[in-house]
């Protein structure tokens, strides 16, 4: 599998509008953090979250086809670019507005997997998508699928990748992380766990990842800042969860502008001193499993 982290910043994005702090004015490209999103580009083509920068991210990373969308939760920084899925849901042509041979996505539309609360919010926020209208203007063709129907014994299966929702808590909000697993020719299982926007990984979810990930190559986990927060893990809290899941590599995401990329690396190395490999993620980071 190959995954690109298209955005690793908190809800404001970095640079923050109107902010002149040293991170927001940094010349280091690692300090530019768009809203959180990930793109599994091999062997399937799957987007995790469609925030406000999704169109820009899709152009930057060359997304030309999508098999499915996975949504963690319905906060604006993870969802509000969903309308831009329309270019992928009405034609498989490289031209989004071809003059001939236009084919809409078969069946109900491009599958979007999320929990029930998120689906309800999508139907409310994007009500025009699901309301019959006159021809013209264009809108995405989406098939909203409740991910509660899937689990380790019944994963979402796409092009050799098994996908299982991982229940999380984002404060009191029920959130969905995602465990993506591919089996090798020798039968070994290799996984990437994407657990953003969480303040708690319930014990059942910890056990599920431990028991079904095989070799957990990468853990991408919410690590907002040094100071604790009511709805997000701090760096230290994120690393404590990582210590239980024992991935080969841990990447902190959804970071604020409190510290630069290099400062976070130094803080982890010199203050927290974890026993496992932990680094801050950055936009454009490629993970292979």
C-alpha positions in Angstrom: 0.0 0.0 0.0 1.0 3.6 -0.5 -0.6 6.5 1.3 0.0 10.2 0.9 -0.8 12.5 3.8 -2.3 15.5 2.0 -2.9 17.6 5.1 -1.6 17.5 8.6 -2.8 20.7 10.2 -5.5 21.6 12.7 -8.9 23.2 11.8 -7.5 26.7 11.0 -4.8 25.3 8.7 -1.3 26.7 8.8 -0.5 29.5 8.0 -3.4 30.7 10.1 -5.3 33.7 8.5 -3.9 37.0 9.9 -1.2 35.3 12.1 2.4 36.6 12.1 3.9 34.0 14.4 7.2 32.3 13.6 5.5 29.1 12.4 2.9 30.9 10.2 5.7 33.0 8.6 8.2 30.1 8.4 9.9 29.4 5.1 10.2 25.7 5.9 7.6 23.8 3.6 7.1 21.3 6.5 5.4 24.2 8.4 2.6 24.6 5.8 -0.1 22.3 7.1 -3.4 22.1 5.2 -6.5 20.6 6.8 -6.2 16.9 7.6 -6.7 14.5 4.7 -5.1 11.3 3.4 -5.0 9.6 0.0 -4.4 5.9 -0.4 -3.1 5.8 -4.0 -2.0 2.1 -4.3 -3.5 -0.4 -4.8 -6.9 1.2 -4.4 -7.7 4.9 -4.8 -9.3 6.0 -1.5 -9.6 9.5 0.1 -9.9 9.9 3.8 -11.7 13.2 4.6 -12.5 16.1 2.2 -11.8 19.3 4.0 -11.8 22.9 2.6 -8.6 22.4 0.7 -9.6 19.1 -0.9 -9.6 20.5 -4.5 -6.1 22.0 -4.0 -4.9 18.7 -2.5 -6.4 16.7 -5.3 -4.6 18.8 -7.9 -1.3 18.8 -6.0 -1.2 15.1 -5.6 -2.6 14.2 -9.0 -5.8 12.4 -8.0 -7.6 11.4 -11.2 -9.9 8.6 -9.9 -11.5 7.7 -6.6 -12.9 4.3 -5.6 -14.4 5.5 -2.3 -14.3 8.2 0.4 -13.9 7.6 4.1 -15.1 10.3 6.4 -13.9 10.5 10.0 -16.5 13.0 11.2 -18.5 15.9 10.1 -16.5 18.9 11.4 -15.9 21.5 8.6 -12.2 20.9 8.4 -12.8 17.3 7.5 -15.9 17.5 5.3 -16.6 20.8 3.7 -14.9 20.0 0.4 -17.2 17.0 -0.3 -18.9 18.7 -3.2 -15.6 18.5 -5.2 -16.1 14.7 -5.3 -18.6 15.4 -8.1 -15.8 15.5 -10.7 -15.0 11.9 -9.7 -18.6 10.7 -9.4 -19.9 11.5 -12.9 -17.2 10.4 -15.3 -14.1 8.2 -15.3 -12.7 10.3 -18.2 -9.6 12.5 -17.6 -11.7 15.4 -18.8 -14.3 16.3 -16.2 -16.5 17.9 -18.8 -16.1 15.6 -21.9 -18.3 16.3 -25.0 -19.0 12.6 -25.5 -18.8 9.2 -23.7 -19.9 10.6 -20.4 -20.8 7.9 -17.9 -22.0 8.5 -14.4 -20.8 6.3 -11.6 -22.7 3.1 -11.8 -25.5 2.3 -9.3 -26.1 4.7 -6.4 -23.0 6.7 -6.9 -19.5 7.0 -5.4 -19.5 5.3 -2.0 -18.9 7.5 1.0 -18.4 5.5 4.3 -19.0 7.2 7.6 -20.8 6.6 10.9 -24.5 7.3 11.3 -24.1 10.7 12.9 -21.8 11.9 10.2 -24.2 10.7 7.5 -27.0 12.6 9.0 -24.9 15.8 9.0 -23.9 15.2 5.4 -27.5 14.9 4.4 -28.3 18.2 6.2 -25.2 20.2 5.1 -25.3 19.0 1.5 -29.1 18.6 1.2 -29.0 19.7 -2.4 -27.0 16.6 -3.4 -30.0 14.4 -2.4 -32.8 16.6 -3.6 -34.0 16.3 -7.2 -33.3 19.5 -9.2 -33.5 20.7 -12.7 -30.6 19.8 -15.0 -27.6 22.2 -14.8 -25.1 23.3 -12.2 -23.9 19.8 -11.4 -23.6 18.0 -8.1 -21.9 14.9 -6.8 -23.5 11.5 -7.1 -22.9 10.0 -3.7 -23.9 6.7 -2.0 -23.7 7.2 1.8 -22.9 4.0 3.6 -23.1 3.5 7.4 -19.7 2.0 8.4 -21.3 0.3 11.4 -22.1 -2.6 9.1 -18.4 -3.3 8.7 -15.8 -4.8 11.1 -12.8 -7.1 11.3 -15.0 -10.1 10.2 -16.7 -8.1 7.5 -14.3 -5.5 6.2 -14.8 -3.1 3.3 -12.8 -4.7 0.5 -11.4 -2.8 -2.4 -8.7 -3.9 -4.8 -7.0 -6.2 -2.2 -7.3 -3.7 0.6 -9.4 -4.5 3.7 -10.8 -1.4 5.5 -12.2 -1.5 9.0 -13.7 1.5 10.9 -12.1 2.2 14.3 -14.5 3.8 16.7 -12.9 6.8 18.5 -14.1 9.6 20.7 -13.4 13.3 19.8 -14.5 14.8 23.1 -18.0 13.4 23.3 -18.4 13.1 19.5 -18.3 9.6 18.0 -15.6 9.6 15.4 -14.3 7.0 13.0 -10.6 6.1 12.5 -9.7 3.7 9.8 -7.5 0.6 9.7 -6.3 -0.3 6.1 -4.7 -3.7 5.6 -3.2 -5.5 2.7 -2.0 -9.2 2.7 1.3 -10.1 1.1 2.0 -13.0 -1.2 3.4 -14.9 1.8 0.2 -14.4 3.8 1.6 -11.7 6.0 -0.7 -8.7 6.8 0.6 -5.1 6.7 -1.5 -2.2 7.9 -1.8 1.6 8.2 -4.0 3.0 11.0 -5.3 6.5 10.5 -6.7 7.8 13.8 -7.1 11.6 13.7 -9.3 13.9 15.8 -9.5 11.9 18.9 -9.2 12.3 22.7 -9.8 8.7 23.4 -9.2 5.4 21.7 -11.7 3.0 23.5 -10.3 -0.2 24.8 -12.3 -2.2 22.3 -10.7 -0.3 19.5 -7.2 -0.7 20.9 -7.7 -4.5 21.0 -9.2 -4.5 17.5 -6.2 -2.8 16.0 -3.8 -5.0 18.0 -5.5 -8.2 17.0 -6.2 -7.5 13.3 -3.5 -5.2 12.0 -0.9 -7.9 11.5 2.3 -5.8 11.2 1.2 -2.2 11.9 3.7 -0.4 9.6 2.3 3.1 10.3 0.1 4.8 12.9 -1.1 8.3 12.0 -2.6 9.7 15.1 -4.0 13.0 16.4 -1.3 15.0 18.3 -2.5 18.6 18.6 0.2 20.2 20.8 2.1 19.9 24.0 -0.7 21.3 26.2 -3.7 18.9 26.9 -7.0 19.7 25.1 -10.5 18.5 25.8 -11.1 17.0 22.3 -7.6 16.1 21.0 -4.6 14.1 22.2 -1.5 16.0 23.3 1.8 14.8 21.9 2.4 12.8 25.1 -1.1 11.2 25.1 -0.8 10.2 21.4 2.6 8.6 22.1 1.0 6.7 25.1 -1.5 5.2 22.7 1.2 4.4 20.2 3.1 2.5 22.9 0.2 0.2 23.2 -0.4 -0.4 19.5 3.4 -0.8 18.8 3.6 0.4 15.2 6.9 0.5 13.3 6.4 4.2 12.7 4.2 6.7 14.4 3.2 10.1 12.8 1.6 12.9 14.7 -1.0 14.8 12.7 -3.6 17.6 13.2 -1.0 19.9 14.7 -1.4 23.6 15.6 0.9 26.5 14.9 2.3 26.4 18.5 5.5 24.8 17.3 7.4 24.3 14.1 8.1 20.9 12.5 11.7 21.0 13.7 10.7 22.1 17.2 8.2 19.2 17.5 10.9 16.8 16.4 13.2 18.2 19.0 10.6 18.1 21.8 9.7 14.5 21.0 13.4 13.4 20.9 14.7 15.4 23.9 11.7 15.8 26.2 9.3 12.9 25.7 12.1 10.4 24.6 9.7 7.7 23.4 10.9 4.1 23.1 9.4 3.8 19.5 9.9 5.8 16.3 7.7 9.0 16.5 7.9 12.0 14.3 5.5 14.9 13.3 3.9 14.2 9.9 3.9 16.8 7.1 1.9 17.5 4.0 3.1 15.3 1.2 4.5 12.6 3.5 4.4 9.2 1.7 3.8 6.1 3.7 4.4 2.6 2.3 3.3 -0.7 3.9 
